[in-house]
């Protein structure tokens, strides 16, 4: 996929901005991140230990952190207690 300037990623950058329109390093993620993927308004990162981090909007629970209709502006580690099946 192509990163388009009109499609912001929901996050908080080093300047305190919550809608970021260009790629930036997310310093709150561990250095061991090996993969990142993004939906329309949420992102997911995987580290080399198998831990998953999510951030963005959770209108349908897509963050996997036990919240719906809220947003997480910082990467949050997903735990098994948060995931329901």
MOPAC internal coordinates of N, CA, C and O (Angstrom, degrees):
PM7 1SCF
backbone

  N    0.0000 0     0.00 0     0.00 0    0    0    0
  C    1.4544 1     0.00 0     0.00 0    1    0    0
  C    1.5312 1   111.02 1     0.00 0    2    1    0
  O    1.2310 1   121.33 1   -24.64 1    3    2    1
  N    1.2788 1   115.06 1   155.36 1    3    2    1
  C    1.4594 1   121.66 1  -179.60 1    5    3    2
  C    1.5145 1   109.86 1  -102.20 1    6    5    3
  O    1.2310 1   120.42 1   -44.04 1    7    6    5
  N    1.3265 1   116.80 1   135.96 1    7    6    5
  C    1.4587 1   121.42 1   175.72 1    9    7    6
  C    1.5130 1   107.57 1   -81.36 1   10    9    7
  O    1.2310 1   120.48 1   -63.69 1   11   10    9
  N    1.3203 1   116.68 1   116.31 1   11   10    9
  C    1.4619 1   121.44 1  -179.10 1   13   11   10
  C    1.5146 1   109.77 1  -103.47 1   14   13   11
  O    1.2310 1   120.10 1   -41.72 1   15   14   13
  N    1.2957 1   117.41 1   138.28 1   15   14   13
  C    1.4597 1   122.12 1  -176.96 1   17   15   14
  C    1.5271 1   112.64 1   -56.70 1   18   17   15
  O    1.2310 1   119.36 1   149.66 1   19   18   17
  N    1.3358 1   118.83 1   -30.34 1   19   18   17
  C    1.4623 1   120.15 1  -177.09 1   21   19   18
  C    1.5259 1   112.96 1   -80.92 1   22   21   19
  O    1.2310 1   119.80 1   171.95 1   23   22   21
  N    1.3260 1   117.99 1    -8.05 1   23   22   21
  C    1.4591 1   121.90 1  -178.48 1   25   23   22
  C    1.5281 1   109.97 1  -105.88 1   26   25   23
  O    1.2310 1   119.40 1   -83.51 1   27   26   25
  N    1.3410 1   118.76 1    96.49 1   27   26   25
  C    1.4634 1   119.53 1  -176.97 1   29   27   26
  C    1.5250 1   111.89 1   -76.54 1   30   29   27
  O    1.2310 1   121.41 1   -26.14 1   31   30   29
  N    1.3028 1   114.91 1   153.86 1   31   30   29
  C    1.4589 1   121.37 1   169.93 1   33   31   30
  C    1.5188 1   106.13 1   -97.10 1   34   33   31
  O    1.2310 1   120.46 1   -46.41 1   35   34   33
  N    1.3088 1   116.72 1   133.59 1   35   34   33
  C    1.4577 1   121.37 1  -178.01 1   37   35   34
  C    1.5177 1   108.85 1   -82.64 1   38   37   35
  O    1.2310 1   120.61 1   -71.06 1   39   38   37
  N    1.3003 1   116.43 1   108.94 1   39   38   37
  C    1.4526 1   122.50 1  -177.83 1   41   39   38
  C    1.5183 1   107.21 1  -163.41 1   42   41   39
  O    1.2310 1   120.34 1    -6.19 1   43   42   41
  N    1.2918 1   116.95 1   173.81 1   43   42   41
  C    1.4571 1   120.44 1   173.04 1   45   43   42
  C    1.5170 1   106.72 1  -116.37 1   46   45   43
  O    1.2310 1   120.29 1   -62.06 1   47   46   45
  N    1.3195 1   117.05 1   117.94 1   47   46   45
  C    1.4543 1   119.96 1  -178.67 1   49   47   46
  C    1.5179 1   110.81 1   -90.24 1   50   49   47
  O    1.2310 1   121.02 1     5.70 1   51   50   49
  N    1.3158 1   115.66 1  -174.30 1   51   50   49
  C    1.4658 1   120.76 1  -176.97 1   53   51   50
  C    1.5205 1   113.00 1   -64.28 1   54   53   51
  O    1.2310 1   119.97 1   162.16 1   55   54   53
  N    1.3316 1   117.66 1   -17.84 1   55   54   53
  C    1.4634 1   121.49 1   178.80 1   57   55   54
  C    1.5235 1   111.74 1   -95.27 1   58   57   55
  O    1.2310 1   119.68 1  -175.93 1   59   58   57
  N    1.3256 1   118.21 1     4.07 1   59   58   57
  C    1.4508 1   121.84 1  -179.87 1   61   59   58
  C    1.5160 1   114.39 1    82.12 1   62   61   59
  O    1.2310 1   120.23 1  -172.84 1   63   62   61
  N    1.3281 1   117.16 1     7.16 1   63   62   61
  C    1.4595 1   120.72 1   179.44 1   65   63   62
  C    1.5227 1   109.54 1   -78.24 1   66   65   63
  O    1.2310 1   120.43 1   -41.46 1   67   66   65
  N    1.3343 1   116.77 1   138.54 1   67   66   65
  C    1.4557 1   120.10 1  -178.78 1   69   67   66
  C    1.5181 1   113.55 1   -96.17 1   70   69   67
  O    1.2310 1   119.01 1   163.77 1   71   70   69
  N    1.2872 1   119.50 1   -16.23 1   71   70   69
  C    1.4589 1   122.15 1   175.83 1   73   71   70
  C    1.5183 1   107.32 1  -118.14 1   74   73   71
  O    1.2310 1   120.92 1   -66.51 1   75   74   73
  N    1.2978 1   115.84 1   113.49 1   75   74   73
  C    1.4577 1   121.63 1  -174.14 1   77   75   74
  C    1.5282 1   108.54 1  -106.57 1   78   77   75
  O    1.2310 1   120.39 1   -54.11 1   79   78   77
  N    1.3288 1   116.86 1   125.89 1   79   78   77
  C    1.4525 1   121.64 1  -174.28 1   81   79   78
  C    1.5232 1   114.25 1  -102.09 1   82   81   79
  O    1.2310 1   119.96 1  -177.06 1   83   82   81
  N    1.3037 1   117.68 1     2.94 1   83   82   81
  C    1.4590 1   120.71 1   176.53 1   85   83   82
  C    1.5314 1   108.42 1  -145.38 1   86   85   83
  O    1.2310 1   120.13 1   -26.47 1   87   86   85
  N    1.3150 1   117.36 1   153.53 1   87   86   85
  C    1.4666 1   119.71 1  -178.01 1   89   87   86
  C    1.5285 1   112.12 1   -59.57 1   90   89   87
  O    1.2310 1   121.10 1   -43.60 1   91   90   89
  N    1.3159 1   115.51 1   136.40 1   91   90   89
  C    1.4598 1   122.25 1   177.14 1   93   91   90
  C    1.5165 1   108.79 1  -142.65 1   94   93   91
  O    1.2310 1   120.64 1   -29.53 1   95   94   93
  N    1.3126 1   116.38 1   150.47 1   95   94   93
  C    1.4554 1   121.42 1   176.01 1   97   95   94
  C    1.5278 1   108.60 1   -70.18 1   98   97   95
  O    1.2310 1   120.68 1   -44.80 1   99   98   97
  N    1.3194 1   116.30 1   135.20 1   99   98   97
  C    1.4614 1   121.28 1   177.45 1  101   99   98
  C    1.5236 1   107.00 1  -101.38 1  102  101   99
  O    1.2310 1   120.94 1   -76.89 1  103  102  101
  N    1.3052 1   115.80 1   103.11 1  103  102  101
  C    1.4603 1   120.78 1  -171.94 1  105  103  102
  C    1.5240 1   113.46 1   -72.62 1  106  105  103
  O    1.2310 1   119.63 1   164.51 1  107  106  105
  N    1.3242 1   118.32 1   -15.49 1  107  106  105
  C    1.4684 1   119.64 1  -179.71 1  109  107  106
  C    1.5291 1   112.38 1   -81.70 1  110  109  107
  O    1.2310 1   120.09 1   173.97 1  111  110  109
  N    1.3371 1   117.43 1    -6.03 1  111  110  109
  C    1.4663 1   120.21 1   175.57 1  113  111  110
  C    1.5244 1   109.27 1   -85.23 1  114  113  111
  O    1.2310 1   120.29 1   -30.03 1  115  114  113
  N    1.3444 1   117.06 1   149.97 1  115  114  113
  C    1.4593 1   118.69 1   176.86 1  117  115  114
  C    1.5381 1   111.30 1   -65.03 1  118  117  115
  O    1.2310 1   120.33 1   -23.38 1  119  118  117
  N    1.3044 1   116.97 1   156.62 1  119  118  117
  C    1.4637 1   121.98 1   178.98 1  121  119  118
  C    1.5217 1   112.11 1   -66.88 1  122  121  119
  O    1.2310 1   120.19 1   164.96 1  123  122  121
  N    1.3443 1   117.24 1   -15.04 1  123  122  121
  C    1.4643 1   122.00 1  -173.87 1  125  123  122
  C    1.5265 1   113.98 1   -88.01 1  126  125  123
  O    1.2310 1   119.55 1  -163.43 1  127  126  125
  N    1.3274 1   118.46 1    16.57 1  127  126  125
  C    1.4718 1   121.24 1   179.99 1  129  127  126
  C    1.5286 1   108.98 1   -65.98 1  130  129  127
  O    1.2310 1   120.88 1   -49.64 1  131  130  129
  N    1.3494 1   115.92 1   130.36 1  131  130  129
  C    1.4611 1   120.89 1  -179.27 1  133  131  130
  C    1.5289 1   112.91 1  -114.86 1  134  133  131
  O    1.2310 1   120.07 1   164.68 1  135  134  133
  N    1.3421 1   117.47 1   -15.32 1  135  134  133
  C    1.4626 1   120.03 1  -179.64 1  137  135  134
  C    1.5300 1   109.32 1  -154.29 1  138  137  135
  O    1.2310 1   121.38 1   -33.87 1  139  138  137
  N    1.3359 1   114.96 1   146.13 1  139  138  137
  C    1.4630 1   121.76 1   176.78 1  141  139  138
  C    1.5169 1   107.58 1  -138.03 1  142  141  139
  O    1.2310 1   120.54 1   -38.92 1  143  142  141
  N    1.3266 1   116.57 1   141.08 1  143  142  141
  C    1.4556 1   121.34 1   175.45 1  145  143  142
  C    1.5201 1   107.33 1  -139.80 1  146  145  143
  O    1.2310 1   120.65 1   -19.46 1  147  146  145
  N    1.3203 1   116.36 1   160.54 1  147  146  145
  C    1.4608 1   119.62 1  -177.39 1  149  147  146
  C    1.5104 1   110.93 1  -142.22 1  150  149  147
  O    1.2310 1   121.48 1   -35.37 1  151  150  149
  N    1.3189 1   114.77 1   144.63 1  151  150  149
  C    1.4486 1   122.35 1   170.62 1  153  151  150
  C    1.5170 1   107.74 1  -101.21 1  154  153  151
  O    1.2310 1   120.63 1    17.21 1  155  154  153
  N    1.3079 1   116.39 1  -162.79 1  155  154  153
  C    1.4566 1   120.10 1  -178.34 1  157  155  154
  C    1.5245 1   111.88 1   -61.53 1  158  157  155
  O    1.2310 1   120.21 1   134.74 1  159  158  157
  N    1.3458 1   117.21 1   -45.26 1  159  158  157
  C    1.4594 1   119.87 1  -178.36 1  161  159  158
  C    1.5224 1   111.92 1  -137.74 1  162  161  159
  O    1.2310 1   120.27 1  -148.72 1  163  162  161
  N    1.3114 1   117.10 1    31.28 1  163  162  161
  C    1.4568 1   120.13 1   174.78 1  165  163  162
  C    1.5256 1   109.72 1  -151.36 1  166  165  163
  O    1.2310 1   120.93 1   -21.26 1  167  166  165
  N    1.3246 1   115.83 1   158.74 1  167  166  165
  C    1.4609 1   122.25 1  -179.66 1  169  167  166
  C    1.5198 1   109.65 1  -131.95 1  170  169  167
  O    1.2310 1   121.46 1   -24.66 1  171  170  169
  N    1.3312 1   114.81 1   155.34 1  171  170  169
  C    1.4613 1   122.10 1  -179.72 1  173  171  170
  C    1.5258 1   107.19 1  -136.13 1  174  173  171
  O    1.2310 1   120.23 1   -43.37 1  175  174  173
  N    1.3238 1   117.16 1   136.63 1  175  174  173
  C    1.4589 1   121.55 1   176.71 1  177  175  174
  C    1.5256 1   108.81 1  -129.60 1  178  177  175
  O    1.2310 1   120.86 1   -34.00 1  179  178  177
  N    1.3184 1   115.96 1   146.00 1  179  178  177
  C    1.4622 1   123.59 1   179.80 1  181  179  178
  C    1.5133 1   108.29 1  -121.10 1  182  181  179
  O    1.2310 1   120.47 1   -47.98 1  183  182  181
  N    1.3516 1   116.70 1   132.02 1  183  182  181
  C    1.4605 1   118.25 1   176.48 1  185  183  182
  C    1.5283 1   110.84 1  -100.66 1  186  185  183
  O    1.2310 1   120.48 1    -8.07 1  187  186  185
  N    1.3055 1   116.69 1   171.93 1  187  186  185
  C    1.4609 1   121.72 1  -174.67 1  189  187  186
  C    1.5218 1   113.37 1   -68.05 1  190  189  187
  O    1.2310 1   119.76 1   167.74 1  191  190  189
  N    1.3288 1   118.06 1   -12.26 1  191  190  189
  C    1.4636 1   122.54 1   176.32 1  193  191  190
  C    1.5250 1   112.64 1   -93.70 1  194  193  191
  O    1.2310 1   120.58 1  -178.39 1  195  194  193
  N    1.3362 1   116.49 1     1.61 1  195  194  193
  C    1.4596 1   120.76 1  -179.86 1  197  195  194
  C    1.5129 1   114.54 1    88.19 1  198  197  195
  O    1.2310 1   119.64 1  -173.98 1  199  198  197
  N    1.3355 1   118.29 1     6.02 1  199  198  197
  C    1.4617 1   121.05 1   177.63 1  201  199  198
  C    1.5221 1   109.87 1   -79.72 1  202  201  199
  O    1.2310 1   120.96 1   -37.89 1  203  202  201
  N    1.3327 1   115.76 1   142.11 1  203  202  201
  C    1.4609 1   122.84 1  -178.55 1  205  203  202
  C    1.5253 1   108.82 1  -112.15 1  206  205  203
  O    1.2310 1   120.94 1   -43.18 1  207  206  205
  N    1.3311 1   115.80 1   136.82 1  207  206  205
  C    1.4604 1   123.13 1   178.03 1  209  207  206
  C    1.5235 1   107.67 1  -124.23 1  210  209  207
  O    1.2310 1   120.37 1   -42.02 1  211  210  209
  N    1.3277 1   116.89 1   137.98 1  211  210  209
  C    1.4580 1   121.21 1   179.56 1  213  211  210
  C    1.5213 1   110.11 1  -132.13 1  214  213  211
  O    1.2310 1   120.86 1   -24.49 1  215  214  213
  N    1.3438 1   115.97 1   155.51 1  215  214  213
  C    1.4587 1   121.75 1   173.75 1  217  215  214
  C    1.5189 1   108.59 1  -161.11 1  218  217  215
  O    1.2310 1   121.22 1   -22.28 1  219  218  217
  N    1.3275 1   115.27 1   157.72 1  219  218  217
  C    1.4563 1   121.39 1  -178.53 1  221  219  218
  C    1.5143 1   110.82 1   124.38 1  222  221  219
  O    1.2310 1   120.64 1    25.60 1  223  222  221
  N    1.3232 1   116.39 1  -154.40 1  223  222  221
  C    1.4667 1   120.90 1   179.46 1  225  223  222
  C    1.5217 1   110.34 1   -86.96 1  226  225  223
  O    1.2310 1   121.12 1   -32.38 1  227  226  225
  N    1.3222 1   115.47 1   147.62 1  227  226  225
  C    1.4626 1   121.37 1  -177.79 1  229  227  226
  C    1.5183 1   111.42 1  -125.61 1  230  229  227
  O    1.2310 1   120.32 1  -135.78 1  231  230  229
  N    1.3115 1   117.00 1    44.22 1  231  230  229
  C    1.4619 1   121.60 1  -176.28 1  233  231  230
  C    1.5165 1   114.20 1   -58.00 1  234  233  231
  O    1.2310 1   120.22 1   151.89 1  235  234  233
  N    1.3143 1   117.19 1   -28.11 1  235  234  233
  C    1.4629 1   121.51 1   179.49 1  237  235  234
  C    1.5303 1   111.17 1  -125.01 1  238  237  235
  O    1.2310 1   120.54 1  -158.61 1  239  238  237
  N    1.3249 1   116.57 1    21.39 1  239  238  237
  C    1.4609 1   120.89 1   178.39 1  241  239  238
  C    1.5183 1   114.34 1    78.85 1  242  241  239
  O    1.2310 1   120.12 1  -164.50 1  243  242  241
  N    1.3387 1   117.38 1    15.50 1  243  242  241
  C    1.4584 1   120.30 1  -173.75 1  245  243  242
  C    1.5285 1   114.64 1   -67.43 1  246  245  243
  O    1.2310 1   119.31 1   168.61 1  247  246  245
  N    1.3279 1   118.92 1   -11.39 1  247  246  245
  C    1.4578 1   119.80 1   177.56 1  249  247  246
  C    1.5233 1   112.35 1   -77.58 1  250  249  247
  O    1.2310 1   119.85 1   157.88 1  251  250  249
  N    1.3209 1   117.88 1   -22.12 1  251  250  249
  C    1.4558 1   120.45 1   179.68 1  253  251  250
  C    1.5098 1   114.38 1    72.40 1  254  253  251
  O    1.2310 1   120.24 1  -158.38 1  255  254  253
  N    1.3363 1   117.14 1    21.62 1  255  254  253
  C    1.4657 1   120.39 1  -177.77 1  257  255  254
  C    1.5238 1   112.26 1  -112.51 1  258  257  255
  O    1.2310 1   120.81 1  -162.10 1  259  258  257
  N    1.3226 1   116.06 1    17.90 1  259  258  257
  C    1.4537 1   120.12 1   174.34 1  261  259  258
  C    1.5105 1   115.52 1    83.57 1  262  261  259
  O    1.2310 1   119.45 1  -166.94 1  263  262  261
  N    1.3223 1   118.65 1    13.06 1  263  262  261
  C    1.4638 1   121.05 1   178.22 1  265  263  262
  C    1.5263 1   109.88 1  -124.42 1  266  265  263
  O    1.2310 1   121.50 1   -32.32 1  267  266  265
  N    1.3141 1   114.73 1   147.68 1  267  266  265
  C    1.4612 1   121.63 1   175.98 1  269  267  266
  C    1.5205 1   106.85 1  -131.02 1  270  269  267
  O    1.2310 1   120.59 1   -34.16 1  271  270  269
  N    1.3131 1   116.47 1   145.84 1  271  270  269
  C    1.4645 1   123.27 1   179.90 1  273  271  270
  C    1.5295 1   112.88 1    63.49 1  274  273  271
  O    1.2310 1   120.29 1  -151.81 1  275  274  273
  N    1.3103 1   117.05 1    28.19 1  275  274  273
  C    1.4571 1   121.78 1   174.40 1  277  275  274
  C    1.5212 1   107.71 1  -131.78 1  278  277  275
  O    1.2310 1   120.40 1    -3.97 1  279  278  277
  N    1.2900 1   116.84 1   176.03 1  279  278  277
  C    1.4636 1   120.92 1   177.51 1  281  279  278
  C    1.5189 1   109.31 1  -130.81 1  282  281  279
  O    1.2310 1   120.92 1   -30.30 1  283  282  281
  N    1.3026 1   115.84 1   149.70 1  283  282  281
  C    1.4569 1   122.83 1   173.87 1  285  283  282
  C    1.5204 1   106.42 1  -117.40 1  286  285  283
  O    1.2310 1   120.34 1   -64.56 1  287  286  285
  N    1.3214 1   116.95 1   115.44 1  287  286  285
  C    1.4582 1   120.53 1  -176.78 1  289  287  286
  C    1.5221 1   113.09 1   -88.21 1  290  289  287
  O    1.2310 1   120.43 1   177.59 1  291  290  289
  N    1.3041 1   116.79 1    -2.41 1  291  290  289
  C    1.4637 1   121.15 1   177.10 1  293  291  290
  C    1.5184 1   108.37 1  -130.55 1  294  293  291
  O    1.2310 1   119.91 1   -32.35 1  295  294  293
  N    1.3227 1   117.77 1   147.65 1  295  294  293
  C    1.4613 1   119.71 1   178.04 1  297  295  294
  C    1.5235 1   111.20 1   -55.53 1  298  297  295
  O    1.2310 1   121.12 1   -48.23 1  299  298  297
  N    1.3367 1   115.46 1   131.77 1  299  298  297
  C    1.4592 1   122.53 1   179.83 1  301  299  298
  C    1.5153 1   108.16 1  -121.72 1  302  301  299
  O    1.2310 1   120.80 1   -49.47 1  303  302  301
  N    1.3266 1   116.08 1   130.53 1  303  302  301
  C    1.4617 1   120.53 1   179.03 1  305  303  302
  C    1.5226 1   109.29 1   -70.59 1  306  305  303
  O    1.2310 1   120.81 1   -51.64 1  307  306  305
  N    1.3210 1   116.06 1   128.36 1  307  306  305
  C    1.4655 1   121.92 1   178.85 1  309  307  306
  C    1.5223 1   107.18 1   -83.66 1  310  309  307
  O    1.2310 1   120.99 1   -49.00 1  311  310  309
  N    1.3338 1   115.71 1   131.00 1  311  310  309
  C    1.4610 1   120.51 1   177.17 1  313  311  310
  C    1.5181 1   109.54 1  -115.81 1  314  313  311
  O    1.2310 1   120.60 1   -17.82 1  315  314  313
  N    1.3123 1   116.47 1   162.18 1  315  314  313
  C    1.4624 1   119.79 1  -178.58 1  317  315  314
  C    1.5214 1   111.78 1   -65.11 1  318  317  315
  O    1.2310 1   119.60 1   154.52 1  319  318  317
  N    1.3198 1   118.37 1   -25.48 1  319  318  317
  C    1.4756 1   119.11 1   178.02 1  321  319  318
  C    1.5153 1   111.41 1   -70.15 1  322  321  319
  O    1.2310 1   120.02 1   157.19 1  323  322  321
  N    1.3365 1   117.56 1   -22.81 1  323  322  321
  C    1.4654 1   122.06 1   179.63 1  325  323  322
  C    1.5191 1   112.47 1   -80.58 1  326  325  323
  O    1.2310 1   120.35 1   154.40 1  327  326  325
  N    1.3239 1   116.94 1   -25.60 1  327  326  325
  C    1.4538 1   121.49 1  -173.32 1  329  327  326
  C    1.5179 1   110.02 1   -91.49 1  330  329  327
  O    1.2310 1   120.95 1   -53.71 1  331  330  329
  N    1.3258 1   115.80 1   126.29 1  331  330  329
  C    1.4625 1   120.40 1   176.35 1  333  331  330
  C    1.5012 1   108.11 1  -118.35 1  334  333  331
  O    1.2310 1   120.61 1   -31.42 1  335  334  333
  N    1.2987 1   116.45 1   148.58 1  335  334  333
  C    1.4502 1   117.37 1  -176.28 1  337  335  334
  C    1.4641 1   111.93 1  -127.78 1  338  337  335
  O    1.2310 1   120.10 1   180.00 1  339  338  337

